Amino acid sequence: MKKKFYLIMTLILTFNACDEKPNKHNISPLNQKSEKIKNIPKEYHYEFKNLEGQTSILDIKNDLYNFKNIEQEIVLINIMSTWCPSCRGQIPHLSKLQQKFKKNLFVISMLVHDDILKKKLNKFIIAQKILYYVSVTQEENLNFTERMLPKLGLTKEFPMPLTIVFIRGKYF
């Protein structure tokens, strides 16, 4: 298990962050209306949905992250946009990780600030050979990201892609 974990961490750390702005918008990585990180409650419930309507549920209480319908002990969350070259560059690596370690690892990509239509997103997923869960509930994805930024020591201008790892319900 340690070898698997170190492999995952090594791959994560080799990815570069995207320093480009969206091609159609001049938007900061989080909602412009949230100039300061809000006082966020200690308990929260998130529901992330993919294009097929499947829901991945996350409950947070007392700094424990309960991924209710995920059996794997390692959950890797990748915050991305389809317009981001570095985000797109991670896709084959994340797909390989998901396939190779599917018994222990569950990969979720969360789209943020991406105005791609569902039909085009479906084509993108097929063309890029994405073999992991892609959450398309952008408002919920942004809420989760905003909640995690203080924990990560990041501001609203965080680099993308952003990868967060949870092991047995704890932020790593």
N, C-alpha and C positions, 0 to 999 in steps of 0.2 A: 504494500500500500504506500510505503514511503517513496518508493521509486516512482510510482504513478503520480503522486503529489508533486514531487520535485520536477517531474517532466512537465506537468501542467503549469507550474509556477514559472519554469524556465521559458516556456512558450509565451506565456502572458507577458513576461517582462521584455521579450524581444520585440513586441509590437510597438510601433511608433504611433504617437498621437497625431491627429489631423489638426493642422493649424490654419486651414482654409476656412473662409466664411462660406455659408450656403450660397449657391450660385444664383438663386432668385431673390433672396432676402438678406437683409443686413440685420440679422437677429442674434442676440446673445444666446448662449446655449440654454438658458432658462428663460422663462417668461419675463419680458421686460418689466411687467408690472410688479414683479417681486424683487425690488431693489435690495431688500435685506432678507436674510433667511428667516422665515417665520418661526415663531415658537411652536414647535411641533409636538403633538401629544406623544406619550410614551407607549400608547397602544394604537395600532392601526391595522386595517384590513385592506388588502389590495387584491384586485382581480384583474389578471392580465389575460387578454384573449388573442388568439391567432386568427388567421383568415378563415380557417375551418370552423370557427366558433368554439373551439376547445378553450377551457378556462384553466389557468394556473393560479392557485390561490396562495397568498402569503399573508400570514398574521404575525404581527410584531408585538411582543409584550415583554417588558423588562429586558430589553436588548437581546431577546431570543427571537430568531427568525424561523417560523414554522411554515415550511412549504408543504401545505396540507396534502396535495395530491402528487407529490414527487417522492419517489422511493429512494433515489440515490442520495448518498450521504454528502456529496460535493455538488453544490450548485454554483455555476459560473454565470454571472449576469454581465452581458456586454451591452453598453449603451452606445447607440450608433445612429447614423443616418445613411440613406442610400446614396446621397450626393457626396459623401466624404470618401476620398480615395483611400485613406488608411483604414477606414472601416471596411470598405470593400476588400482590401488586401488581407484582412483577417479571416474572411469567410472560409476559404479553403482549409485553413489551419483549425478553425473552430469545428468545422464539419468533420475533419479527421479525428480531432480529440473526442467529439461526441460518439463517433462510430467505434473508435478503438477502446474507449473506456465507458461504454454505455451502461455497464452494470454499476459503476460508482459515480458517474458524472452526468449531470443534466445541464445543458447549455441553453440559456435564454438570451436572445437579442431583443433589446427594447428600442423601438424606433422613437426618436425625439426630433422635433422640428423638421419633419419630413412631410411634404405635401403630396407625395406620390399617391396616385389613385390605386384603389384595391386591385383593379385589373392589371395595371402596370406592375404593381408590387408582386402579384402572383407570377407574372412573367419574369420579373427580376429574381425571385426565389428559385424558379426553375432554371433560368439561365446561369445563375451563380452556384447552382447545386447546393443550396442551403439544406443541410440535413439535421437541423435542430429547430427548436421552438422560436418563433418570431412573434413577439407581442406587438400588436398594432393599436392598442388602446393608448394613444399618445398622451392624453390628459393624465391617465393613471401612471403611465411611465414617467412623466414629468414630476408628478407628485412624489413618487418613490425616489427619483433622482434627487429632488430637492431635500427630501428627508435624509438622504445619505451624505450629501455634500459636507455638512459640518463634521460628521464622523470621519470622513476622509481628509478633512483639513483643506477642502477646496472651496473656491468662490464660485459664483454663478458663471464665470468665464472658464469653466473647466475644459481640459483638452478632450477631444474625441478621437478615437473611441476610448471609452472608459470601461474598464473591466473590474468587477467586484466579485470576490470569491467568498462563499459561505461553506463551512465544513460543520456537519452535524448541527445545523441551526445557529452557528455562531459566525459572526463576521471575522474573516481572516485578514 
